[in-house]
Amino acid sequence: MLTGYHVAVMGGDARQIEIIRKLHAWDAHVYLAGFDQLNGSFTECTDLDFSGPHVEKLDAIILPIAGTDDQGMIDGIFTNRMIALETDWLKKTPKHCQIYSGIANKTLKKIVKDANRDLIPLMDRDDVAIYNSIPTVEGTIMMAIQHTDYTIHGSKVLVLGLGRVGMSLARTFHQLGAKVSVAIRSDAGKARVFEMGLTPVDMREIDSYAMDFDYVLNTVPAPVVNASIIKKLPSHGLILDLASKPGGTDFRYAEKRGIKAILVPGLPGLVAPKTAGNIVANVICGELQKSKRKVEE
């Protein structure tokens, strides 16, 4: 339980709703910022007063999965206002206050570091990323079906990256009857792809491969789906970029070439917010309980 614990939840999407519910179930005192359009759905919560005494009570701050933008601003679908996360404001929180975020860019890392607080980027955790890959894969299948007029079964699929999401994508599309190739960089990755019964593609030599793929699924947050790849794709090809913004695809060239390319980060929050929210909520509450015990000691 988190009785007596004070937690602020700021901005985000429907996943945050599940986090708020879980915090209440664990008896935490919850402050909200960026939820003014929920029309009183959480009357037991308190609106966070950024200039009031609430700040000095906070044991934890929970940011959206996307964290902040490059200016340190927090967005949310339940408000029309952007929330600024500032170092001077964070310094007003107790020294043990922890900052939770899905991912963390350089701006967020600097803000928290300058305030001398602990930042916990949840998507860096293997357990969260693996659990999260389940709704991500389901959402990718949904997008693949919606945006094409051919079946996944029998199609040719290129997955870029064999991380926690890439591996789940490759395995699932293979099980659906697709002919799956996986672009990797390491010899260990090549061996793993071979062991999975799939076709390895050397990322370092990818420009030399024939790109006769129906689907290109990118998980690499770097410019890997470039013009030299896109120009070889068939006109009916679909690129789904699951990497964090701005993705790893040359979207301008894809549009010029007439190839449909869609950036779809945060798929779990779009297709299964309740499940995705529960995944994050369970981890956060577990970590907060550990932190609470340390503070009490």
Wavefront OBJ file of the C-alpha trace (Angstrom):
o trace
v 0.000 0.000 0.000
v 0.994 3.642 -0.525
v -0.947 5.156 2.361
v 0.400 8.612 3.137
v 2.306 8.818 -0.126
v 1.805 11.920 -2.301
v 2.018 11.451 -6.063
v 1.496 13.922 -8.911
v 0.336 12.650 -12.303
v 0.961 15.094 -15.141
v -0.508 14.984 -18.640
v -0.428 12.035 -20.993
v -3.060 9.825 -22.575
v -5.570 7.178 -21.503
v -2.799 5.068 -19.981
v -2.492 7.639 -17.205
v -6.101 6.957 -16.219
v -5.185 3.394 -15.285
v -2.184 4.671 -13.328
v -4.417 7.049 -11.365
v -6.868 4.231 -10.601
v -4.072 1.977 -9.424
v -2.625 4.680 -7.180
v -6.035 5.128 -5.560
v -6.389 1.396 -5.092
v -3.064 1.521 -3.249
v -4.367 4.411 -1.087
v -1.974 7.110 -2.361
v -2.885 10.811 -2.278
v -3.017 11.814 -5.950
v -2.549 15.288 -7.453
v -3.471 15.919 -11.088
v -2.164 18.366 -13.689
v -3.350 18.272 -17.279
v -6.677 16.506 -16.712
v -9.070 19.465 -16.647
v -11.234 18.006 -19.455
v -12.115 14.828 -17.574
v -15.225 16.556 -16.195
v -14.806 15.513 -12.582
v -14.086 11.842 -13.231
v -11.635 11.786 -10.336
v -13.266 13.875 -7.633
v -11.134 12.191 -4.983
v -8.002 13.684 -6.573
v -6.590 17.133 -5.904
v -5.656 19.622 -8.615
v -1.936 20.233 -8.390
v -1.153 23.778 -7.281
v 2.296 24.423 -8.734
v 2.892 27.395 -6.468
v 1.246 25.950 -3.350
v 2.299 23.660 -0.497
v 1.461 20.517 -2.499
v 4.872 20.591 -4.138
v 6.723 20.175 -0.852
v 4.790 16.955 -0.132
v 5.412 15.135 -3.402
v 7.084 11.760 -3.115
v 6.838 11.067 -6.838
v 5.920 12.720 -10.143
v 4.579 10.599 -12.988
v 5.026 12.044 -16.476
v 3.502 10.722 -19.712
v 5.119 7.805 -21.522
v 6.536 10.334 -24.012
v 8.070 12.400 -21.197
v 8.607 16.017 -22.275
v 9.352 17.657 -25.592
v 12.684 19.341 -26.337
v 11.538 22.485 -24.515
v 10.592 20.619 -21.357
v 6.863 20.873 -22.038
v 4.376 18.124 -21.108
v 1.425 17.411 -23.385
v -1.818 15.555 -22.709
v -5.047 14.604 -24.460
v -7.217 15.716 -21.528
v -6.200 19.380 -21.622
v -5.616 22.210 -24.063
v -2.713 23.523 -22.037
v 0.940 22.550 -22.099
v 2.651 22.033 -18.742
v 6.195 23.266 -18.203
v 8.550 21.101 -16.166
v 11.210 23.380 -14.721
v 14.329 22.687 -12.675
v 13.605 25.408 -10.088
v 10.145 23.969 -9.491
v 11.490 20.417 -9.095
v 13.947 21.674 -6.482
v 10.974 22.536 -4.263
v 10.018 18.851 -4.006
v 11.485 16.642 -1.238
v 14.963 15.315 -2.022
v 13.659 11.748 -2.234
v 11.045 12.679 -4.873
v 11.308 10.402 -7.914
v 10.400 11.340 -11.485
v 8.847 8.580 -13.622
v 8.651 8.783 -17.394
v 8.268 6.288 -20.222
v 11.205 7.625 -22.205
v 13.582 10.467 -21.440
v 15.145 12.877 -23.924
v 18.188 15.069 -23.244
v 16.041 17.966 -22.043
v 14.202 15.918 -19.429
v 17.412 14.296 -18.240
v 19.058 17.704 -17.785
v 16.069 19.208 -15.947
v 15.969 16.335 -13.462
v 19.743 16.146 -13.072
v 20.013 19.882 -12.394
v 17.322 19.510 -9.733
v 19.276 16.608 -8.186
v 16.346 14.231 -8.338
v 16.101 10.616 -9.521
v 14.699 9.923 -12.997
v 13.246 6.488 -13.754
v 12.719 5.925 -17.527
v 10.316 2.982 -17.475
v 10.791 1.898 -21.087
v 14.455 1.177 -20.337
v 13.294 -1.707 -18.182
v 13.200 -5.102 -19.868
v 9.997 -6.184 -18.122
v 8.030 -3.082 -19.155
v 9.296 -3.172 -22.746
v 8.543 -6.878 -23.145
v 5.040 -6.603 -21.664
v 4.478 -3.498 -23.795
v 5.490 -5.335 -26.952
v 2.241 -7.334 -26.757
v -0.149 -4.420 -27.466
v 2.474 -2.937 -29.806
v 2.431 -6.042 -31.982
v -1.369 -6.235 -31.950
v -1.559 -2.577 -32.962
v 0.943 -3.138 -35.767
v -1.142 -6.009 -37.122
v -4.220 -3.777 -37.002
v -2.412 -1.005 -38.908
v -1.035 -3.477 -41.443
v -4.516 -4.795 -42.198
v -6.153 -1.358 -42.294
v -3.685 0.177 -44.727
v -3.259 -2.611 -47.289
v -5.463 -4.671 -49.601
v -3.526 -7.926 -49.264
v -3.077 -10.482 -46.504
v -0.196 -10.701 -44.091
v -0.073 -14.442 -44.801
v 2.283 -14.980 -47.724
v 3.562 -11.408 -47.706
v 7.202 -10.375 -47.446
v 8.067 -8.470 -44.286
v 11.240 -6.632 -43.285
v 11.676 -5.891 -39.568
v 14.463 -3.452 -38.742
v 15.932 -4.126 -35.316
v 15.822 -7.205 -33.102
v 15.206 -5.544 -29.778
v 12.368 -6.434 -27.460
v 9.690 -5.116 -29.822
v 11.462 -6.196 -33.010
v 11.740 -9.778 -31.823
v 8.035 -9.934 -30.940
v 7.095 -8.422 -34.308
v 9.274 -10.841 -36.258
v 7.984 -13.885 -34.382
v 4.313 -12.906 -34.666
v 4.348 -11.988 -38.367
v 6.182 -15.264 -39.031
v 3.462 -17.152 -37.138
v 0.841 -15.386 -39.274
v 2.422 -16.902 -42.375
v 4.561 -14.021 -43.583
v 8.059 -14.455 -45.005
v 10.046 -12.427 -42.495
v 13.505 -10.910 -42.867
v 15.165 -9.088 -39.970
v 17.810 -6.374 -40.358
v 20.475 -6.614 -37.651
v 24.039 -5.384 -37.078
v 25.703 -7.983 -34.872
v 26.778 -11.569 -35.453
v 24.797 -12.545 -32.360
v 21.697 -10.957 -33.890
v 22.295 -12.820 -37.127
v 22.521 -16.093 -35.209
v 19.312 -15.347 -33.307
v 17.411 -14.562 -36.525
v 18.692 -17.794 -38.070
v 17.653 -19.735 -34.948
v 14.137 -18.271 -35.244
v 13.868 -19.657 -38.771
v 13.884 -16.189 -40.340
v 16.118 -14.490 -42.894
v 18.889 -12.238 -41.534
v 19.740 -9.009 -43.363
v 22.989 -7.218 -42.517
v 22.048 -3.640 -41.610
v 25.500 -2.464 -42.675
v 24.945 -3.762 -46.213
v 21.197 -3.184 -46.468
v 21.535 -0.842 -49.459
v 22.683 -3.791 -51.576
v 19.581 -5.904 -50.885
v 16.558 -6.108 -53.153
v 13.728 -4.386 -51.314
v 10.786 -6.409 -52.618
v 8.943 -6.209 -49.298
v 5.225 -5.676 -48.789
v 5.750 -4.396 -45.245
v 8.677 -2.570 -43.652
v 8.424 -2.424 -39.856
v 11.004 -0.167 -38.252
v 11.862 -0.215 -34.530
v 15.215 1.605 -34.763
v 15.200 5.258 -33.526
v 17.750 6.322 -36.149
v 17.553 7.249 -39.878
v 17.705 3.696 -41.255
v 14.787 3.624 -43.733
v 16.439 6.041 -46.140
v 15.918 6.993 -49.768
v 18.111 4.163 -51.076
v 15.778 1.644 -49.391
v 12.506 3.393 -50.177
v 13.222 3.788 -53.892
v 13.525 -0.004 -54.229
v 10.225 -0.805 -52.515
v 7.214 -1.837 -54.623
v 4.578 0.874 -55.051
v 2.126 -1.030 -52.824
v 4.643 -1.311 -49.979
v 3.720 -0.056 -46.509
v 6.203 1.374 -43.999
v 5.155 1.357 -40.353
v 7.657 3.206 -38.183
v 7.295 2.262 -34.513
v 10.379 4.116 -33.290
v 10.044 7.122 -30.999
v 9.645 10.512 -32.703
v 10.857 11.543 -35.230
v 11.203 7.874 -36.233
v 13.787 6.374 -38.536
v 12.145 6.884 -41.939
v 12.690 9.514 -44.641
v 8.993 10.397 -44.755
v 9.529 13.227 -47.241
v 11.102 10.918 -49.790
v 8.496 8.203 -49.155
v 5.738 10.708 -49.970
v 7.611 11.820 -53.089
v 8.000 8.192 -54.151
v 4.309 7.477 -53.469
v 5.031 4.952 -50.719
v 2.681 4.994 -47.740
v 4.797 5.578 -44.608
v 3.212 6.055 -41.182
v 4.880 7.051 -37.919
v 3.095 5.189 -35.131
v 4.928 5.594 -31.821
v 2.957 4.845 -28.673
v 0.784 2.189 -30.293
v -0.088 0.553 -26.938
v -1.728 3.781 -25.799
v -3.774 3.939 -28.991
v -4.988 0.358 -29.341
v -5.000 -0.970 -25.775
v -4.670 1.895 -23.275
v -6.190 -0.103 -20.414
v -3.732 -2.979 -20.771
v -0.788 -0.679 -21.464
v -1.742 1.549 -18.535
v -1.978 -1.416 -16.173
v 1.470 -2.611 -17.228
v 3.010 0.738 -16.334
v 0.836 1.212 -13.227
v 1.879 -2.116 -11.703
v 5.569 -1.333 -12.178
v 5.273 2.214 -10.833
v 3.322 1.152 -7.739
v 5.843 -1.585 -7.044
v 8.738 0.863 -7.315
v 6.954 3.456 -5.184
v 6.370 0.876 -2.471
v 10.105 0.071 -2.451
v 10.903 3.780 -2.283
v 8.421 4.279 0.549
v 10.082 1.572 2.612
v 13.493 3.200 2.107
v 12.176 6.612 3.193
v 10.581 5.122 6.287
v 13.836 3.380 7.211
l 1 2 3 4 5 6 7 8 9 10 11 12 13 14 15 16 17 18 19 20 21 22 23 24 25 26 27 28 29 30 31 32 33 34 35 36 37 38 39 40 41 42 43 44 45 46 47 48 49 50 51 52 53 54 55 56 57 58 59 60 61 62 63 64 65 66 67 68 69 70 71 72 73 74 75 76 77 78 79 80 81 82 83 84 85 86 87 88 89 90 91 92 93 94 95 96 97 98 99 100 101 102 103 104 105 106 107 108 109 110 111 112 113 114 115 116 117 118 119 120 121 122 123 124 125 126 127 128 129 130 131 132 133 134 135 136 137 138 139 140 141 142 143 144 145 146 147 148 149 150 151 152 153 154 155 156 157 158 159 160 161 162 163 164 165 166 167 168 169 170 171 172 173 174 175 176 177 178 179 180 181 182 183 184 185 186 187 188 189 190 191 192 193 194 195 196 197 198 199 200 201 202 203 204 205 206 207 208 209 210 211 212 213 214 215 216 217 218 219 220 221 222 223 224 225 226 227 228 229 230 231 232 233 234 235 236 237 238 239 240 241 242 243 244 245 246 247 248 249 250 251 252 253 254 255 256 257 258 259 260 261 262 263 264 265 266 267 268 269 270 271 272 273 274 275 276 277 278 279 280 281 282 283 284 285 286 287 288 289 290 291 292 293 294 295 296 297
